[in-house]
């Protein structure tokens, strides 16, 4: 009986440890990929609706954002770097990358689309 209890305790410890590691990898996986370079295929097309330089925010009418599993819509984003807002104005067509960082949707890269 003592051997069964020891085996059970060891099995439970391994199971809990594996579950904890899996949960950590799933939690950190989403926010950690924003540090990698984005390719052109990762970019989303959008139209700038409003630029708020003081608040470091931009309103975009965008297509599907695949990495966020977000359908097309118009929404306000914070920007990683306020300098991104200097190159665009309302009405411009742009391509951008975004991610969810610290609970907020953040534009990481932004480039005007040349016609």
C-alpha positions as CSV (number, residue, x, y, z in Angstrom):
1,X,0.0,0.0,0.0
2,X,2.9,2.3,0.8
3,X,4.3,1.8,-2.7
4,X,1.0,2.7,-4.4
5,X,0.7,5.9,-2.4
6,X,4.3,6.9,-3.4
7,X,3.6,6.1,-7.0
8,X,0.3,8.1,-6.9
9,X,2.0,11.1,-5.3
10,X,4.8,11.0,-7.9
11,X,2.3,10.7,-10.8
12,X,0.3,13.6,-9.4
13,X,3.4,15.8,-9.0
14,X,4.5,15.1,-12.6
15,X,1.0,15.8,-13.9
16,X,0.8,19.1,-12.0
17,X,4.2,20.1,-13.1
18,X,3.4,19.4,-16.7
19,X,0.2,21.3,-16.6
20,X,1.9,24.3,-15.0
21,X,4.6,24.3,-17.7
22,X,1.9,24.1,-20.4
23,X,-0.1,26.9,-18.9
24,X,3.0,29.1,-18.8
25,X,3.8,28.4,-22.4
26,X,0.3,29.3,-23.5
27,X,0.2,32.5,-21.4
28,X,3.5,33.8,-22.6
29,X,3.1,32.6,-26.2
30,X,0.7,35.3,-27.3
31,X,2.4,38.4,-26.0
32,X,6.0,37.2,-26.7
33,X,5.6,37.0,-30.5
34,X,5.2,40.8,-30.8
35,X,9.0,41.2,-30.5
36,X,9.7,39.3,-33.8
37,X,10.0,41.0,-37.1
38,X,6.8,41.2,-39.1
39,X,6.7,40.3,-42.7
40,X,4.6,42.1,-45.3
41,X,2.1,39.2,-45.3
42,X,1.5,39.8,-41.5
43,X,0.5,43.4,-42.2
44,X,-3.2,44.5,-42.2
45,X,-4.5,47.1,-44.6
46,X,-6.5,50.0,-43.1
47,X,-7.8,53.6,-43.6
48,X,-6.8,56.2,-41.1
49,X,-9.9,57.8,-39.6
50,X,-8.4,59.9,-36.9
51,X,-4.9,60.7,-35.5
52,X,-4.6,61.8,-31.9
53,X,-0.9,62.7,-31.4
54,X,-1.4,64.1,-27.9
55,X,-2.9,60.8,-26.7
56,X,-0.6,58.6,-28.9
57,X,-3.7,57.0,-30.5
58,X,-4.9,56.3,-34.0
59,X,-8.4,55.2,-35.2
60,X,-8.2,52.7,-38.0
61,X,-10.9,51.1,-40.2
62,X,-9.0,47.9,-40.7
63,X,-9.3,44.5,-42.4
64,X,-8.9,41.2,-40.5
65,X,-6.0,41.2,-38.1
66,X,-5.0,37.5,-38.2
67,X,-2.6,37.4,-35.3
68,X,-5.3,38.8,-33.0
69,X,-8.1,36.8,-34.6
70,X,-9.9,40.1,-35.0
71,X,-12.5,40.7,-37.8
72,X,-12.6,43.9,-39.8
73,X,-13.8,46.9,-37.9
74,X,-13.1,50.5,-36.9
75,X,-11.3,50.9,-33.6
76,X,-8.8,53.0,-31.7
77,X,-5.3,51.7,-31.1
78,X,-2.5,53.0,-29.0
79,X,0.9,53.3,-30.9
80,X,4.2,51.9,-29.7
81,X,6.0,55.0,-31.0
82,X,4.4,58.4,-31.3
83,X,6.7,59.1,-34.3
84,X,4.5,56.7,-36.3
85,X,1.7,59.3,-36.2
86,X,3.8,61.9,-37.9
87,X,3.7,60.1,-41.2
88,X,-0.1,59.7,-41.6
89,X,-3.3,61.7,-41.5
90,X,-7.0,61.0,-41.6
91,X,-8.0,59.5,-45.0
92,X,-4.6,57.9,-45.7
93,X,-4.4,54.2,-46.7
94,X,-1.9,52.3,-44.5
95,X,-0.6,48.9,-43.7
96,X,0.2,48.1,-40.0
97,X,1.0,45.4,-37.5
98,X,-0.6,45.3,-34.1
99,X,-0.6,43.1,-31.0
100,X,-2.2,43.0,-27.6
101,X,0.3,44.2,-25.0
102,X,-0.6,44.6,-21.4
103,X,-4.3,44.4,-22.2
104,X,-4.2,47.2,-24.8
105,X,-4.2,46.9,-28.6
106,X,-1.0,48.5,-29.8
107,X,0.1,49.4,-33.3
108,X,3.7,48.2,-33.6
109,X,4.5,49.3,-37.2
110,X,2.7,51.7,-39.6
111,X,3.4,52.6,-43.1
112,X,1.5,54.6,-45.7
113,X,0.4,52.7,-48.8
114,X,1.8,54.3,-51.9
115,X,-0.7,54.6,-54.8
